[in-house]
Amino acid sequence: MEQINNVAIVVAMEKELNLLLPLVNEPKELVIDGYRLYSGTINGMNVTIMQCGIGKVNAAIGTLTLLNNFNVDVVINTGVAGGADKSINVMDIVVATQIAYHDVWCGPGTQYGEASGYPLFFTSDNDLVDLLDDEEGVKPGLICSGDRFIASIEEIESIKAHFPKALAVDMESAAIAQVCKLRDVPFLCIRVISDSPGTSNDNSAQYDNFWEIAPQHTFNIVRFLLSKF
């Protein structure tokens, strides 16, 4: 793995940002093209944190803005996701070895989920994934992204009909991965499971309760990872 000096961390929501900022030493706020960013250090590593907003378009524009304005060695996407498999529980941490769109089809001659001109599966950087291999509670696998809050077992079953190995669902990571591939920047996605639509038809209540009970250590996996660079 090449020397890493500057890490960008992208989250979608203010709630996620508020769990992450306490890890940053002396954060400094700046605004670029309407995006509020924070720079500082975590465990001595230089970091720039962005809240991109919910959804694929917000994620892509935010990530491109970040890469256009900062010298970044690695992009880490973190935050919450919904569990998409019976093996995944609330508070588990899923590290995306693969990322795909669950709501894209570009027509005959293409694979379902494949963005035009890109592979079906984006991947996190293998060296970065390997750094988390031995961590308890970390589960590697496929995360699927789409512009929809997934709220039922039926929706998960529809996604898994195309992607049976999916462990989690979110609304941003594939778009961030696509921009990173375009710019040839190493990428890693780490998501904490906030609710389990794959096993419950009442996951909206789980999601609401998560923010009441979520301990700070759910995002400490990021600090742990940075300590290994």
Number of C-alpha atoms within 10 A of each C-alpha: 8 7 7 13 14 16 22 23 24 28 24 24 15 14 13 17 19 11 18 22 17 12 18 21 16 13 18 11 12 11 10 11 8 9 15 13 19 21 20 18 18 22 16 13 19 18 24 24 25 26 22 26 20 17 19 23 16 18 27 22 17 25 25 16 17 24 18 11 9 12 12 19 17 21 27 21 27 25 26 29 31 30 33 31 21 12 11 20 19 18 20 20 27 25 26 27 22 21 27 29 28 25 15 16 14 12 10 7 6 13 15 18 21 20 20 13 7 11 13 17 20 25 22 23 19 13 12 21 19 11 14 17 12 9 11 9 11 17 21 18 15 23 33 29 25 22 16 15 16 24 19 17 19 14 16 24 16 12 22 18 11 13 19 14 15 23 26 30 32 27 27 29 35 28 25 29 30 22 19 22 16 11 12 12 15 19 25 25 27 26 28 24 26 25 30 29 28 27 19 15 14 14 21 18 10 17 20 12 13 17 13 8 9 15 12 12 11 18 22 14 18 18 16 15 14 19 12 11 15
